Amino acid sequence: MILISLPLILLAFMVIRQSFQSDREIKRILKKGHSAEATVSSLRQTNSEINGHPEVFIGLTIPREHEEPLRTIIKTAIDMVHIPEYQPGHKVRVKVLEVDGRVKVALDGSQVY
């Protein structure tokens, strides 16, 4: 019994830990990142929900001075009533943070569920 439950507990711990790391990362981007305006290029729902909110992939294009536009896809949960705001072609506010040469993006004003 112990041999079966120990790996399951370890797996659950790793999943929960990863979830909290993602939340901390988003909070850090929102706190330290600089504001930018992005254009939504795509919106695709995953098969998951977080607290009843659909999880989606949002493709974004973020213009940058003196550089090529940044194209990225973020995965986030959004309230169903806000889905029309994220249709392709719409503008959204984002926070952008560059750390060790890697650019990280989060929706400005997004909630961590």
N, CA, C and O atoms as a GROMACS GRO file, in nm:
protein
  452
    1MET      N    1   0.082  -0.118   0.000
    1MET     CA    2   0.000   0.000   0.000
    1MET      C    3   0.088   0.126   0.000
    1MET      O    4   0.062   0.221  -0.074
    2ILE      N    5   0.190   0.125   0.082
    2ILE     CA    6   0.281   0.240   0.090
    2ILE      C    7   0.355   0.258  -0.042
    2ILE      O    8   0.377   0.371  -0.085
    3LEU      N    9   0.394   0.149  -0.104
    3LEU     CA   10   0.466   0.158  -0.230
    3LEU      C   11   0.381   0.219  -0.341
    3LEU      O   12   0.435   0.280  -0.433
    4ILE      N   13   0.251   0.203  -0.334
    4ILE     CA   14   0.162   0.261  -0.434
    4ILE      C   15   0.132   0.407  -0.403
    4ILE      O   16   0.132   0.491  -0.493
    5SER      N   17   0.106   0.438  -0.277
    5SER     CA   18   0.065   0.574  -0.241
    5SER      C   19   0.181   0.674  -0.243
    5SER      O   20   0.159   0.792  -0.271
    6LEU      N   21   0.301   0.631  -0.213
    6LEU     CA   22   0.415   0.724  -0.211
    6LEU      C   23   0.440   0.789  -0.347
    6LEU      O   24   0.455   0.911  -0.351
    7PRO      N   25   0.444   0.715  -0.459
    7PRO     CA   26   0.462   0.781  -0.589
    7PRO      C   27   0.346   0.874  -0.624
    7PRO      O   28   0.367   0.979  -0.685
    8LEU      N   29   0.224   0.838  -0.587
    8LEU     CA   30   0.110   0.924  -0.614
    8LEU      C   31   0.118   1.055  -0.537
    8LEU      O   32   0.086   1.161  -0.591
    9ILE      N   33   0.160   1.048  -0.413
    9ILE     CA   34   0.177   1.169  -0.332
    9ILE      C   35   0.287   1.256  -0.390
    9ILE      O   36   0.273   1.378  -0.397
   10LEU      N   37   0.396   1.195  -0.433
   10LEU     CA   38   0.507   1.268  -0.493
   10LEU      C   39   0.462   1.336  -0.623
   10LEU      O   40   0.498   1.452  -0.647
   11LEU      N   41   0.386   1.267  -0.706
   11LEU     CA   42   0.335   1.325  -0.830
   11LEU      C   43   0.242   1.443  -0.802
   11LEU      O   44   0.252   1.546  -0.868
   12ALA      N   45   0.152   1.428  -0.705
   12ALA     CA   46   0.061   1.537  -0.668
   12ALA      C   47   0.140   1.657  -0.619
   12ALA      O   48   0.107   1.770  -0.654
   13PHE      N   49   0.241   1.636  -0.539
   13PHE     CA   50   0.324   1.744  -0.489
   13PHE      C   51   0.392   1.818  -0.603
   13PHE      O   52   0.398   1.941  -0.602
   14MET      N   53   0.444   1.745  -0.702
   14MET     CA   54   0.513   1.809  -0.814
   14MET      C   55   0.416   1.893  -0.898
   14MET      O   56   0.451   2.002  -0.942
   15VAL      N   57   0.295   1.843  -0.921
   15VAL     CA   58   0.196   1.917  -0.998
   15VAL      C   59   0.156   2.045  -0.926
   15VAL      O   60   0.148   2.151  -0.988
   16ILE      N   61   0.130   2.036  -0.797
   16ILE     CA   62   0.091   2.154  -0.719
   16ILE      C   63   0.205   2.254  -0.714
   16ILE      O   64   0.181   2.374  -0.728
   17ARG      N   65   0.326   2.208  -0.697
   17ARG     CA   66   0.442   2.297  -0.693
   17ARG      C   67   0.458   2.373  -0.825
   17ARG      O   68   0.484   2.493  -0.824
   18GLN      N   69   0.441   2.303  -0.938
   18GLN     CA   70   0.452   2.366  -1.069
   18GLN      C   71   0.345   2.473  -1.086
   18GLN      O   72   0.371   2.579  -1.143
   19SER      N   73   0.226   2.445  -1.037
   19SER     CA   74   0.116   2.542  -1.047
   19SER      C   75   0.150   2.669  -0.970
   19SER      O   76   0.128   2.779  -1.020
   20PHE      N   77   0.203   2.655  -0.850
   20PHE     CA   78   0.239   2.773  -0.771
   20PHE      C   79   0.354   2.850  -0.834
   20PHE      O   80   0.358   2.973  -0.825
   21GLN      N   81   0.448   2.781  -0.898
   21GLN     CA   82   0.559   2.850  -0.965
   21GLN      C   83   0.507   2.934  -1.080
   21GLN      O   84   0.553   3.047  -1.100
   22SER      N   85   0.411   2.883  -1.156
   22SER     CA   86   0.353   2.960  -1.266
   22SER      C   87   0.283   3.084  -1.214
   22SER      O   88   0.295   3.192  -1.272
   23ASP      N   89   0.209   3.070  -1.105
   23ASP     CA   90   0.140   3.184  -1.046
   23ASP      C   91   0.239   3.291  -1.000
   23ASP      O   92   0.218   3.410  -1.023
   24ARG      N   93   0.347   3.248  -0.936
   24ARG     CA   94   0.449   3.343  -0.890
   24ARG      C   95   0.514   3.414  -1.008
   24ARG      O   96   0.543   3.534  -1.001
   25GLU      N   97   0.538   3.340  -1.116
   25GLU     CA   98   0.601   3.399  -1.235
   25GLU      C   99   0.510   3.506  -1.296
   25GLU      O  100   0.558   3.614  -1.332
   26ILE      N  101   0.382   3.478  -1.306
   26ILE     CA  102   0.288   3.576  -1.361
   26ILE      C  103   0.282   3.699  -1.272
   26ILE      O  104   0.283   3.811  -1.323
   27LYS      N  105   0.276   3.680  -1.143
   27LYS     CA  106   0.274   3.794  -1.050
   27LYS      C  107   0.401   3.878  -1.063
   27LYS      O  108   0.395   4.001  -1.056
   28ARG      N  109   0.515   3.813  -1.082
   28ARG     CA  110   0.641   3.886  -1.098
   28ARG      C  111   0.642   3.968  -1.227
   28ARG      O  112   0.686   4.083  -1.227
   29ILE      N  113   0.592   3.909  -1.336
   29ILE     CA  114   0.584   3.982  -1.463
   29ILE      C  115   0.493   4.102  -1.449
   29ILE      O  116   0.526   4.212  -1.496
   30LEU      N  117   0.377   4.084  -1.386
   30LEU     CA  118   0.282   4.194  -1.369
   30LEU      C  119   0.339   4.305  -1.282
   30LEU      O  120   0.308   4.422  -1.302
   31LYS      N  121   0.421   4.268  -1.186
   31LYS     CA  122   0.477   4.369  -1.094
   31LYS      C  123   0.597   4.442  -1.155
   31LYS      O  124   0.608   4.564  -1.141
   32LYS      N  125   0.687   4.370  -1.222
   32LYS     CA  126   0.813   4.430  -1.266
   32LYS      C  127   0.818   4.461  -1.416
   32LYS      O  128   0.907   4.534  -1.461
   33GLY      N  129   0.725   4.406  -1.494
   33GLY     CA  130   0.729   4.424  -1.639
   33GLY      C  131   0.686   4.562  -1.682
   33GLY      O  132   0.623   4.635  -1.606
   34HIS      N  133   0.721   4.599  -1.806
   34HIS     CA  134   0.678   4.728  -1.859
   34HIS      C  135   0.552   4.707  -1.945
   34HIS      O  136   0.535   4.602  -2.008
   35SER      N  137   0.467   4.806  -1.946
   35SER     CA  138   0.340   4.798  -2.019
   35SER      C  139   0.363   4.809  -2.169
   35SER      O  140   0.452   4.880  -2.214
   36ALA      N  141   0.282   4.737  -2.244
   36ALA     CA  142   0.285   4.743  -2.390
   36ALA      C  143   0.146   4.710  -2.442
   36ALA      O  144   0.062   4.655  -2.371
   37GLU      N  145   0.125   4.745  -2.568
   37GLU     CA  146  -0.001   4.711  -2.632
   37GLU      C  147   0.026   4.601  -2.734
   37GLU      O  148   0.116   4.612  -2.816
   38ALA      N  149  -0.053   4.497  -2.728
   38ALA     CA  150  -0.036   4.383  -2.819
   38ALA      C  151  -0.162   4.365  -2.902
   38ALA      O  152  -0.271   4.405  -2.862
   39THR      N  153  -0.144   4.306  -3.018
   39THR     CA  154  -0.256   4.271  -3.104
   39THR      C  155  -0.278   4.121  -3.095
   39THR      O  156  -0.184   4.043  -3.109
   40VAL      N  157  -0.402   4.082  -3.070
   40VAL     CA  158  -0.435   3.940  -3.063
   40VAL      C  159  -0.432   3.882  -3.205
   40VAL      O  160  -0.499   3.932  -3.295
   41SER      N  161  -0.353   3.777  -3.224
   41SER     CA  162  -0.345   3.714  -3.356
   41SER      C  163  -0.421   3.582  -3.360
   41SER      O  164  -0.461   3.537  -3.467
   42SER      N  165  -0.442   3.520  -3.244
   42SER     CA  166  -0.518   3.395  -3.242
   42SER      C  167  -0.572   3.370  -3.102
   42SER      O  168  -0.520   3.422  -3.003
   43LEU      N  169  -0.677   3.291  -3.095
   43LEU     CA  170  -0.738   3.251  -2.968
   43LEU      C  171  -0.785   3.108  -2.984
   43LEU      O  172  -0.862   3.077  -3.075
   44ARG      N  173  -0.739   3.021  -2.897
   44ARG     CA  174  -0.778   2.880  -2.904
   44ARG      C  175  -0.798   2.826  -2.764
   44ARG      O  176  -0.712   2.840  -2.677
   45GLN      N  177  -0.912   2.764  -2.742
   45GLN     CA  178  -0.943   2.708  -2.611
   45GLN      C  179  -0.874   2.574  -2.592
   45GLN      O  180  -0.867   2.493  -2.684
   46THR      N  181  -0.824   2.551  -2.470
   46THR     CA  182  -0.770   2.420  -2.436
   46THR      C  183  -0.886   2.334  -2.389
   46THR      O  184  -1.001   2.378  -2.394
   47ASN      N  185  -0.859   2.217  -2.344
   47ASN     CA  186  -0.965   2.130  -2.290
   47ASN      C  187  -0.976   2.144  -2.139
   47ASN      O  188  -1.037   2.060  -2.074
   48SER      N  189  -0.918   2.250  -2.083
   48SER     CA  190  -0.915   2.266  -1.938
   48SER      C  191  -0.991   2.390  -1.894
   48SER      O  192  -1.010   2.484  -1.971
   49GLU      N  193  -1.032   2.388  -1.770
   49GLU     CA  194  -1.090   2.504  -1.705
   49GLU      C  195  -1.020   2.521  -1.571
   49GLU      O  196  -0.974   2.425  -1.510
   50ILE      N  197  -1.012   2.647  -1.527
   50ILE     CA  198  -0.956   2.677  -1.396
   50ILE      C  199  -1.061   2.755  -1.320
   50ILE      O  200  -1.095   2.867  -1.358
   51ASN      N  201  -1.112   2.697  -1.215
   51ASN     CA  202  -1.219   2.758  -1.135
   51ASN      C  203  -1.337   2.800  -1.223
   51ASN      O  204  -1.396   2.906  -1.201
   52GLY      N  205  -1.371   2.719  -1.320
   52GLY     CA  206  -1.484   2.746  -1.407
   52GLY      C  207  -1.456   2.841  -1.522
   52GLY      O  208  -1.545   2.868  -1.602
   53HIS      N  209  -1.334   2.892  -1.531
   53HIS     CA  210  -1.295   2.982  -1.640
   53HIS      C  211  -1.219   2.902  -1.745
   53HIS      O  212  -1.129   2.825  -1.711
   54PRO      N  213  -1.254   2.918  -1.874
   54PRO     CA  214  -1.185   2.842  -1.977
   54PRO      C  215  -1.038   2.882  -1.988
   54PRO      O  216  -1.003   3.000  -1.983
   55GLU      N  217  -0.954   2.782  -2.004
   55GLU     CA  218  -0.811   2.808  -2.027
   55GLU      C  219  -0.792   2.818  -2.177
   55GLU      O  220  -0.843   2.736  -2.253
   56VAL      N  221  -0.718   2.920  -2.220
   56VAL     CA  222  -0.701   2.946  -2.364
   56VAL      C  223  -0.555   2.973  -2.396
   56VAL      O  224  -0.476   3.011  -2.310
   57PHE      N  225  -0.521   2.951  -2.524
   57PHE     CA  226  -0.395   2.996  -2.579
   57PHE      C  227  -0.426   3.125  -2.656
   57PHE      O  228  -0.515   3.126  -2.741
   58ILE      N  229  -0.355   3.232  -2.626
   58ILE     CA  230  -0.374   3.359  -2.694
   58ILE      C  231  -0.244   3.394  -2.767
   58ILE      O  232  -0.140   3.412  -2.705
   59GLY      N  233  -0.253   3.402  -2.900
   59GLY     CA  234  -0.138   3.444  -2.980
   59GLY      C  235  -0.133   3.596  -2.982
   59GLY      O  236  -0.234   3.661  -3.008
   60LEU      N  237  -0.016   3.653  -2.953
   60LEU     CA  238   0.000   3.798  -2.945
   60LEU      C  239   0.115   3.845  -3.032
   60LEU      O  240   0.215   3.776  -3.049
   61THR      N  241   0.098   3.964  -3.088
   61THR     CA  242   0.206   4.034  -3.160
   61THR      C  243   0.228   4.165  -3.088
   61THR      O  244   0.137   4.247  -3.076
   62ILE      N  245   0.351   4.185  -3.040
   62ILE     CA  246   0.385   4.305  -2.963
   62ILE      C  247   0.490   4.384  -3.040
   62ILE      O  248   0.602   4.337  -3.059
   63PRO      N  249   0.453   4.506  -3.086
   63PRO     CA  250   0.552   4.587  -3.158
   63PRO      C  251   0.664   4.634  -3.064
   63PRO      O  252   0.640   4.662  -2.947
   64ARG      N  253   0.787   4.641  -3.118
   64ARG     CA  254   0.901   4.689  -3.039
   64ARG      C  255   0.978   4.790  -3.122
   64ARG      O  256   0.989   4.777  -3.243
   65GLU      N  257   1.031   4.890  -3.053
   65GLU     CA  258   1.111   4.991  -3.122
   65GLU      C  259   1.242   4.930  -3.170
   65GLU      O  260   1.308   4.857  -3.097
   66HIS      N  261   1.279   4.960  -3.293
   66HIS     CA  262   1.408   4.921  -3.352
   66HIS      C  263   1.429   4.770  -3.356
   66HIS      O  264   1.542   4.726  -3.374
   67GLU      N  265   1.325   4.692  -3.342
   67GLU     CA  266   1.336   4.546  -3.348
   67GLU      C  267   1.213   4.490  -3.419
   67GLU      O  268   1.112   4.558  -3.436
   68GLU      N  269   1.226   4.366  -3.457
   68GLU     CA  270   1.110   4.295  -3.514
   68GLU      C  271   1.003   4.282  -3.405
   68GLU      O  272   1.035   4.275  -3.286
   69PRO      N  273   0.876   4.278  -3.445
   69PRO     CA  274   0.771   4.257  -3.344
   69PRO      C  275   0.790   4.123  -3.273
   69PRO      O  276   0.836   4.025  -3.332
   70LEU      N  277   0.754   4.120  -3.148
   70LEU     CA  278   0.761   3.998  -3.069
   70LEU      C  279   0.631   3.921  -3.089
   70LEU      O  280   0.522   3.975  -3.067
   71ARG      N  281   0.642   3.798  -3.131
   71ARG     CA  282   0.526   3.711  -3.146
   71ARG      C  283   0.535   3.602  -3.041
   71ARG      O  284   0.637   3.533  -3.029
   72THR      N  285   0.428   3.587  -2.965
   72THR     CA  286   0.429   3.489  -2.857
   72THR      C  287   0.290   3.432  -2.837
   72THR      O  288   0.191   3.487  -2.884
   73ILE      N  289   0.285   3.321  -2.769
   73ILE     CA  290   0.157   3.259  -2.731
   73ILE      C  291   0.160   3.240  -2.581
   73ILE      O  292   0.256   3.184  -2.526
   74ILE      N  293   0.055   3.287  -2.514
   74ILE     CA  294   0.047   3.266  -2.370
   74ILE      C  295  -0.073   3.178  -2.339
   74ILE      O  296  -0.172   3.178  -2.413
   75LYS      N  297  -0.063   3.104  -2.231
   75LYS     CA  298  -0.174   3.020  -2.186
   75LYS      C  299  -0.226   3.081  -2.058
   75LYS      O  300  -0.150   3.103  -1.963
   76THR      N  301  -0.356   3.109  -2.055
   76THR     CA  302  -0.415   3.172  -1.939
   76THR      C  303  -0.563   3.136  -1.930
   76THR      O  304  -0.621   3.086  -2.026
   77ALA      N  305  -0.621   3.160  -1.816
   77ALA     CA  306  -0.766   3.142  -1.798
   77ALA      C  307  -0.830   3.280  -1.802
   77ALA      O  308  -0.782   3.374  -1.738
   78ILE      N  309  -0.939   3.291  -1.878
   78ILE     CA  310  -1.010   3.417  -1.883
   78ILE      C  311  -1.158   3.393  -1.858
   78ILE      O  312  -1.212   3.287  -1.889
   79ASP      N  313  -1.222   3.492  -1.800
   79ASP     CA  314  -1.364   3.485  -1.773
   79ASP      C  315  -1.439   3.480  -1.907
   79ASP      O  316  -1.404   3.552  -2.000
   80MET      N  317  -1.540   3.395  -1.916
   80MET     CA  318  -1.612   3.378  -2.043
   80MET      C  319  -1.670   3.507  -2.096
   80MET      O  320  -1.679   3.525  -2.218
   81VAL      N  321  -1.711   3.599  -2.009
   81VAL     CA  322  -1.770   3.724  -2.057
   81VAL      C  323  -1.666   3.813  -2.123
   81VAL      O  324  -1.703   3.908  -2.194
   82HIS      N  325  -1.538   3.786  -2.102
   82HIS     CA  326  -1.431   3.868  -2.161
   82HIS      C  327  -1.376   3.809  -2.291
   82HIS      O  328  -1.289   3.870  -2.352
   83ILE      N  329  -1.423   3.694  -2.333
   83ILE     CA  330  -1.372   3.630  -2.455
   83ILE      C  331  -1.382   3.722  -2.577
   83ILE      O  332  -1.288   3.723  -2.657
   84PRO      N  333  -1.490   3.799  -2.596
   84PRO     CA  334  -1.494   3.888  -2.713
   84PRO      C  335  -1.379   3.990  -2.718
   84PRO      O  336  -1.342   4.035  -2.827
   85GLU      N  337  -1.324   4.026  -2.604
   85GLU     CA  338  -1.213   4.122  -2.600
   85GLU      C  339  -1.084   4.062  -2.655
   85GLU      O  340  -0.990   4.137  -2.685
   86TYR      N  341  -1.077   3.931  -2.669
   86TYR     CA  342  -0.954   3.863  -2.711
   86TYR      C  343  -0.966   3.801  -2.850
   86TYR      O  344  -0.891   3.709  -2.883
   87GLN      N  345  -1.058   3.850  -2.929
   87GLN     CA  346  -1.073   3.800  -3.066
   87GLN      C  347  -0.958   3.855  -3.152
   87GLN      O  348  -0.909   3.965  -3.127
   88PRO      N  349  -0.915   3.780  -3.253
   88PRO     CA  350  -0.807   3.826  -3.340
   88PRO      C  351  -0.833   3.966  -3.395
   88PRO      O  352  -0.943   3.998  -3.440
   89GLY      N  353  -0.727   4.049  -3.390
   89GLY     CA  354  -0.735   4.187  -3.436
   89GLY      C  355  -0.755   4.287  -3.324
   89GLY      O  356  -0.727   4.405  -3.341
   90HIS      N  357  -0.803   4.241  -3.209
   90HIS     CA  358  -0.824   4.332  -3.096
   90HIS      C  359  -0.691   4.365  -3.028
   90HIS      O  360  -0.597   4.286  -3.030
   91LYS      N  361  -0.687   4.484  -2.969
   91LYS     CA  362  -0.569   4.528  -2.894
   91LYS      C  363  -0.591   4.497  -2.746
   91LYS      O  364  -0.701   4.515  -2.693
   92VAL      N  365  -0.485   4.450  -2.679
   92VAL     CA  366  -0.489   4.422  -2.536
   92VAL      C  367  -0.364   4.477  -2.470
   92VAL      O  368  -0.260   4.491  -2.535
   93ARG      N  369  -0.374   4.508  -2.343
   93ARG     CA  370  -0.258   4.554  -2.266
   93ARG      C  371  -0.186   4.433  -2.208
   93ARG      O  372  -0.248   4.340  -2.156
   94VAL      N  373  -0.055   4.436  -2.217
   94VAL     CA  374   0.028   4.329  -2.163
   94VAL      C  375   0.141   4.389  -2.081
   94VAL      O  376   0.170   4.508  -2.089
   95LYS      N  377   0.204   4.306  -2.003
   95LYS     CA  378   0.327   4.341  -1.933
   95LYS      C  379   0.436   4.252  -1.991
   95LYS      O  380   0.418   4.132  -2.010
   96VAL      N  381   0.551   4.313  -2.018
   96VAL     CA  382   0.663   4.243  -2.079
   96VAL      C  383   0.784   4.255  -1.987
   96VAL      O  384   0.817   4.365  -1.943
   97LEU      N  385   0.848   4.144  -1.959
   97LEU     CA  386   0.965   4.142  -1.872
   97LEU      C  387   1.074   4.060  -1.940
   97LEU      O  388   1.052   3.945  -1.979
   98GLU      N  389   1.192   4.120  -1.953
   98GLU     CA  390   1.305   4.048  -2.010
   98GLU      C  391   1.400   4.008  -1.898
   98GLU      O  392   1.447   4.092  -1.821
   99VAL      N  393   1.426   3.878  -1.890
   99VAL     CA  394   1.512   3.824  -1.785
   99VAL      C  395   1.612   3.730  -1.851
   99VAL      O  396   1.574   3.633  -1.916
  100ASP      N  397   1.739   3.759  -1.834
  100ASP     CA  398   1.846   3.675  -1.888
  100ASP      C  399   1.828   3.647  -2.037
  100ASP      O  400   1.848   3.535  -2.083
  101GLY      N  401   1.789   3.750  -2.112
  101GLY     CA  402   1.773   3.736  -2.256
  101GLY      C  403   1.644   3.670  -2.300
  101GLY      O  404   1.619   3.656  -2.420
  102ARG      N  405   1.561   3.630  -2.206
  102ARG     CA  406   1.432   3.568  -2.238
  102ARG      C  407   1.321   3.669  -2.210
  102ARG      O  408   1.322   3.736  -2.106
  103VAL      N  409   1.226   3.680  -2.301
  103VAL     CA  410   1.115   3.772  -2.285
  103VAL      C  411   0.994   3.696  -2.234
  103VAL      O  412   0.956   3.592  -2.289
  104LYS      N  413   0.935   3.748  -2.127
  104LYS     CA  414   0.817   3.686  -2.068
  104LYS      C  415   0.703   3.785  -2.075
  104LYS      O  416   0.722   3.905  -2.054
  105VAL      N  417   0.582   3.734  -2.104
  105VAL     CA  418   0.465   3.820  -2.127
  105VAL      C  419   0.348   3.770  -2.043
  105VAL      O  420   0.328   3.649  -2.028
  106ALA      N  421   0.272   3.864  -1.988
  106ALA     CA  422   0.147   3.832  -1.917
  106ALA      C  423   0.044   3.938  -1.953
  106ALA      O  424   0.079   4.053  -1.979
  107LEU      N  425  -0.082   3.899  -1.953
  107LEU     CA  426  -0.189   3.995  -1.977
  107LEU      C  427  -0.196   4.093  -1.862
  107LEU      O  428  -0.201   4.052  -1.746
  108ASP      N  429  -0.196   4.222  -1.892
  108ASP     CA  430  -0.204   4.324  -1.788
  108ASP      C  431  -0.343   4.317  -1.725
  108ASP      O  432  -0.444   4.316  -1.796
  109GLY      N  433  -0.347   4.314  -1.595
  109GLY     CA  434  -0.474   4.307  -1.525
  109GLY      C  435  -0.530   4.167  -1.514
  109GLY      O  436  -0.641   4.148  -1.465
  110SER      N  437  -0.454   4.068  -1.560
  110SER     CA  438  -0.505   3.931  -1.551
  110SER      C  439  -0.502   3.885  -1.406
  110SER      O  440  -0.418   3.928  -1.326
  111GLN      N  441  -0.595   3.800  -1.375
  111GLN     CA  442  -0.602   3.745  -1.241
  111GLN      C  443  -0.542   3.607  -1.241
  111GLN      O  444  -0.553   3.532  -1.337
  112VAL      N  445  -0.478   3.575  -1.130
  112VAL     CA  446  -0.424   3.442  -1.114
  112VAL      C  447  -0.530   3.362  -1.041
  112VAL      O  448  -0.563   3.393  -0.926
  113TYR      N  449  -0.586   3.259  -1.106
  113TYR     CA  450  -0.695   3.181  -1.048
  113TYR      C  451  -0.640   3.067  -0.967
  113TYR      O  452  -0.717   2.989  -0.910
   0.00000   0.00000   0.00000
